[in-house]
Amino acid sequence: MNKEKSGFSRRGFLKTAGIAGIGSMLSVDSFAKISEQFAQSAGDGIVPKRAFGKTGENVPILGLGGMFDIPSNQLLMKQAVKWGVTYWDTADCYEGGNSERGIGMYFEKYPEETKQIFLVTKSDARDPDGMSSLLYRSLERMKTSYVDLYFIHGISSIDELDNKTKNWVEKTKAAKKIRFFGFSTHSNMEDCMTGAARLGWIDGIMMTYNFRLMHSDRMKRAVEVCEKAGIGLTAMKTQGGGQVKTSSETELRMAGRFMKNGYTDKQARLKAVWENHYIASICSQMPSINILMSNASVAMDRTKFSSVDIDLFRRYAGETSGAYCLGCTNICESAVAGTAPVGNLMRCLMYSRNYNEQGWAREIFNKIPVADRERILKLDFSPAEQKCPQQMEIGKLIKEACFELS
């Protein structure tokens, strides 16, 4: 079909999908019509795949983050499969366990699709007994006998994994309860990644990675080391905080180029990450079909970013660095002698302000005892601010986090 003659060009579709993803609600008929046009404009209508490290698996470059009400969004899960978004990520703690239960509901209804899904879940436990307990609970919730990839959730040091962990992994793989093993990390990502490469038995890592971090020499080296070690990499937190607000010349140029090429700023940020072919997949929070359509459409778009586009992102990251935490908590937290969880507090602000996830932000924040919060408010964070490579106003931001999330 000639897409221009049909009135639905690639650019036109991307624009329609992007606008829908921003938050507008489509009627059932409108969605069905756009979905049909989507398939016509996107070739085979399937999100492409990349190799996941040395596992032998190919995974879609767009993965579905499960931190939302999956039981009430079974249609979304069905549409994700239809468009090839078959990397599903969840955790034992998401939505109080309802994320995993929702996946179980889906597998009960569509058992024939179980084999199509690359299923990932995570454990908050670190000790072997705790990991076993949580894994078997996850398997029961999701109505499956195994998961493809099992992550230790949110490590900040590779020392959190030891020979006991390795022995547990070997036994659990032999029992065919997990196929692959790794970890997710929000803090000290680069050190955790290079440490994993040295271990030699980590299959996959999920780390914060976006247009801000991708230009860092430390992150570039960490990604390359993992690629050489055959570790599959999944990027999360790919938006990098904030939206283009056209308050500077660089932002204006970026916005203009996005519009010209038919992308929203959110779609463009995803494309920037996919430019690095060492990144196997992006784990994206997509709690509505509109957002799923927006992200899937740009995943299917084969247009490459130019060097000008990448350079604009690099410049924008530099100009707005003071508003974004790189997660290098070994620097700031050691500057205050470990007396404050700076990384977690910055993460709370990110979820609340940049991802509109106030509930999840408060859940993380409320794990900090009230007495500790009161003590943190009295601390002098100037030593941490002096060492922060982003020159963030850490003390001011921590006070804002405490008042906004209390």
HELIX and SHEET records of a PDB file:
HELIX    1   1 ARG A   10  ILE A   22  1                                  13    
HELIX    2   2 VAL A   28  SER A   41  1                                  14    
HELIX    3   3 ILE A   70  SER A   72  5                                   3    
HELIX    4   4 GLN A   74  LYS A   82  1                                   9    
HELIX    5   5 TYR A   94  GLY A   97  5                                   4    
HELIX    6   6 ASN A   98  LYS A  109  1                                  12    
HELIX    7   7 PRO A  111  GLN A  116  5                                   6    
HELIX    8   8 PRO A  128  MET A  142  1                                  15    
HELIX    9   9 ILE A  158  GLU A  160  5                                   3    
HELIX   10  10 ASN A  163  ALA A  174  1                                  12    
HELIX   11  11 MET A  189  LEU A  199  1                                  11    
HELIX   12  12 LEU A  213  HIS A  215  5                                   3    
HELIX   13  13 ASP A  217  ALA A  229  1                                  13    
HELIX   14  14 GLU A  249  ASN A  261  1                                  13    
HELIX   15  15 ASP A  265  TRP A  274  1                                  10    
HELIX   16  16 ILE A  289  MET A  300  1                                  12    
HELIX   17  17 SER A  307  GLU A  319  1                                  13    
HELIX   18  18 SER A  321  ALA A  323  5                                   3    
HELIX   19  19 THR A  329  ALA A  335  1                                   7    
HELIX   20  20 VAL A  342  LEU A  349  1                                   8    
HELIX   21  21 MET A  350  ASN A  354  3                                   5    
HELIX   22  22 GLN A  358  PHE A  365  1                                   8    
HELIX   23  23 VAL A  370  LEU A  377  1                                   8    
HELIX   24  24 SER A  382  LYS A  387  1                                   6    
HELIX   25  25 ILE A  394  LEU A  405  1                                  12    
SHEET    1   A 2 LYS A  49  ALA A  51  0                                        
SHEET    2   A 2 ASN A  58  PRO A  60 -1                                        
SHEET    1   B 9 LEU A  62  GLY A  65  0                                        
SHEET    2   B 9 TYR A  87  ASP A  89  1                                        
SHEET    3   B 9 PHE A 118  SER A 123  1                                        
SHEET    4   B 9 VAL A 147  ILE A 152  1                                        
SHEET    5   B 9 ILE A 178  THR A 185  1                                        
SHEET    6   B 9 GLY A 204  THR A 208  1                                        
SHEET    7   B 9 GLY A 232  MET A 236  1                                        
SHEET    8   B 9 ILE A 279  GLN A 285  1                                        
SHEET    9   B 9 LEU A  62  GLY A  65  1                                        
END                                                                             
